[in-house]
Amino acid sequence: MFGMEYPMIVFVAPEEGREDLFDVLDHEWGHMWFPMIVGSDERRYAWMDEGINSFINQLSKRAYFPESTPELLNVAQYVMGTRTYDEQPIGTLPDEFAGDLALGIGAYVKPAVMLNALRAIAGGEAFDAALRRYFEAWSFRHPQPADFYRLIEDELGMELGWFWHGWIETTATSDVAILGVDQDRAGERWIVTVSVDQRGDLLMPARVEATDDGGATATVTIPVQAFYGTDRATATVSLSGRAQRIAVNAGPEWGDVNPQNNTWTR
């Protein structure tokens, strides 16, 4: 797929399939907003242009092709990149990426994975509103990374220094695993204790969702601060029935590189 954006016009090479054509057109059209209106500096911070655009492309792709799984594809490409070459941080200058594959992962794919993860942490409605506010505040201006960080944190009411550092300045990966599950009956309720292990070097909060034998669910989040100085923490949930399934940071939106250890079933 090949395309190129210029203000108010795009050039696209012939494509073989309908989805391929949509993907490249959607991406190049997206550049009419980033960086043509929100004037980020692609020659220094490609992720603020290509990465934010790639993130938004996932939303439009699912809206137009409801059966598609663009978040899953991005995570698969990201994991492939971490395993096949020496990854470079998102914050690397574009001219210093070691080839097209490294640039593609670092400037396009991984930033989309990163923003998916932040959206999962903050909640879709809150994150989408914050991103809209970023667009409104920086239209026809030239934001730096710190401007993006500050606005998103202010809109979400969250301190995210740990998040930006881990995702943008390092090549650490997230691998959150369930170590064990204990459950005991307390009157008419079941108290379920879930032990979670941070096996990756990229710290993330742990969203634990427990489902009981009647299909009811309960969710609790272990904050990232619980893992400062330790790899392990526990979450406790209360269910009306015995837990049948436990999931932690489940789904491609979390950017976990080893989803096989994210679930437990009875």
N, C-alpha and C positions, 0 to 999 in steps of 0.2 A: 504494500500500500504506500503510495506516495502522494503527498499534497504539500502545498506551500501557501501561507497566508500573507496577505498584504492588506492595508486598510481598505475595507469595503469590497475586497475581491479575493477569491481563492483560485488556485490552480490545482487540478486533481488529475492524476493519471488514470487510464482506463482500469476498471476493476472487474474481477471475475464474478463475484457474487453480490447479492443484494445487501447482505449484512456488511460485507467489506466496504462497499460503496458508502453505506450509511456511516460506518465508523470513521472513514477518512474525511467525509464531508462534515460530519458532526464535530470532529476535532478542529478542523480548520475554521468552521463557522464560529466555534467557541472562542477562537482567538480575536474575534471582533470585540469581545468583552475583556479578555486577558491576552495580550497586554495593550490592545488598542484603546480601551477606555480606562481601565485600571493600569496605569503605565509602569508596571514592574520592569526591572532591568534584567532581561533575559541573558545578557552576556556575562552577568555576575551571578544571578540567582535564578537559574533556569527553572527550579522547582516552583517558584512563585508564578510562573507563566505556564509552562508545559504541565507541571504537576497539578496545579489547581484546575486547569482545563481538563486534564485526564480524569480527575476525580469527578467533575461535573458530567463528563461524557458517560460515566457509569449510570448516572441517574437517568439521563435521556435515553440511553440504550435500553434500559429496563422498561421505560415508559413506551418505547416504540416496539420493542421485541420482548414482550412479557416473559417468554420462556427462556430468555438469555440469562447468563450468570456472569456478568462482567467483573464483579468483585472477586469471584472465585478464580477467574482467569488471571486477574492481576496478581493475586496472591501466588498462584502457581508459577507465573513468570518471575516474580520476586524471589521465591524460594529457589527456583532453578538458577537464578543469577547468583545467589549466595553460595550455591554448591558447585558452580562450574568455573568461577573466576574469582580473583581477589577483588571483592567488592570495595567501592569507595563511598564515602559519606554523601548524603544528599547535598550537603553544603559545599561540595567540591566545585570549584570554578569550571564551567562547561568545557573550556579549552584544555583542562587538566584531566578530564576523564580519559581512561585508557581505552579508547575505541568506541565504536557505535553501540556495542552491547552494553558497556558500562554506562554510557550516557543515557541510553534508553531506559535502563533500570533506575539509575540514580535521579534522572530529571523528570521522567514520565511515570514509570510504574510504581516505584516505592513511595513517592509523595502521595499518590492516590491511595495506596495502602495505608499510609500514615494518617491521612485525613479520614479514611474509613474508621480507623481505630479511635480517633478523637471523637468522631460522631457517635461511635458505640459507647464511649465513656460518658459523653455529655448528654446523649439522647438526640434523636434525629431532629425533633422540632426546635430544640434550643440551638443546636449547631447550625441548622439551616438558617435560622434567624440571624445568628452571629455572622455567617458568611454573607448574607444579604446586606447587613450593616457595613461590613468591610467594603463591599462593592460601592455602596452609597457614599461612604466617607472618603474613599480614595479614587473615585471617578475623576478623570482628567488631572490626576496628580501622580506622584512617583513614590510609591511606598518602598521602604526598606524592610528586611525581615523583622526588625524590632517593631516596626509599625504594625505588621500583621500579628505578631505575638501579643503585643499590648492590647490591641483592639479585641482580639478573640478572647483573651483572658478577662478583659473588662466586661464583655457581653455575657460570657458564661459564668462570671463570678468565681473563677477557678485560678489557682496558681499553678502554672504549667511549665515552669522552668525545667523540671525533671523530664517532661515529655519532649520539649523541643531539643534539649541536649541529646537525649538518647536516640531519637529518630533522625535528627538532622546532622549532628556533629560526629556520630559514631556509626559503626557498622554492626552494632550489637543487634541480636534478634530476640524475639519474644517466644518463649516456650514455657507456658504455664501448664502444670500437670496436677492431676488428682492423685495424692499419695494414699489416701484411705478414707473410709466412710464408717462412722459409728452411729448407731441409732438405738434409742431407748424409748420405751413407752412411759409417758407421764400423764396419768389420768386418761383423758380421751384424746390426747395429742401424742404425736411422735416428735421427739427432739433429735435432730440429725446434725452431727458434727462432721464437717468436711475438712480434711487436711489438704492444703495446697502447697505446691513446691514451685518456686521460680527457677526453672532449669536454664533459662536463657539469661544473657547478661543485660538485656533490655528490660528494665523494670516496667511493669504494667499493673494496674489494679486487677483484681480477680472478681469477675461477676459470676456468682454461683447461683444456679437455678436448679431446684429440686422438684421432682414430679412424683406424686404419690400414686398408690394403686388405684385411686379413683380418678386420676387425670388432673387433679388440682396441682397448682404450682406455687412455689414460694421462691423469692429471689432476694439475695443479699450480696452486697459488694464489699470485698475486703479492700480498703484504700491502699494506694501505693505506699503510703508512709509506713504501713505495717510491715513492709519488707525492707525497710532501711536497716541495715546491719544484720539481716537474717534472710535466708532463702525460703523460710517456711512460716505459714500462718494458718489459722483455722477460721472457719465460718460456721455459725450455728443457725439453723432454720427450724421452724415449727410447722408440722404438717398434720392434717387430720387423719392421714393413713400412712402406712409404711412406705418409705421411699423406694421407688422402683428405678429411677434414673436420676443421675446427677450430671450436670454439665457445667464447665467453667470456661469462660471466654470462648464459647462455642460459636462457630460460624466464621466465614471468611472475613467478615468485617473487622474482626479483632487482629488480623495479621499474624496469627500464631503459626509458626513454621512447622509445628508437629502436632496436628489436630488429633492424632491417634490416641494421645494420652489426656484428652480434654473431657472425656465422658466416662461414667461408671454406670453399669446396669446391674440390677440384682438378679 
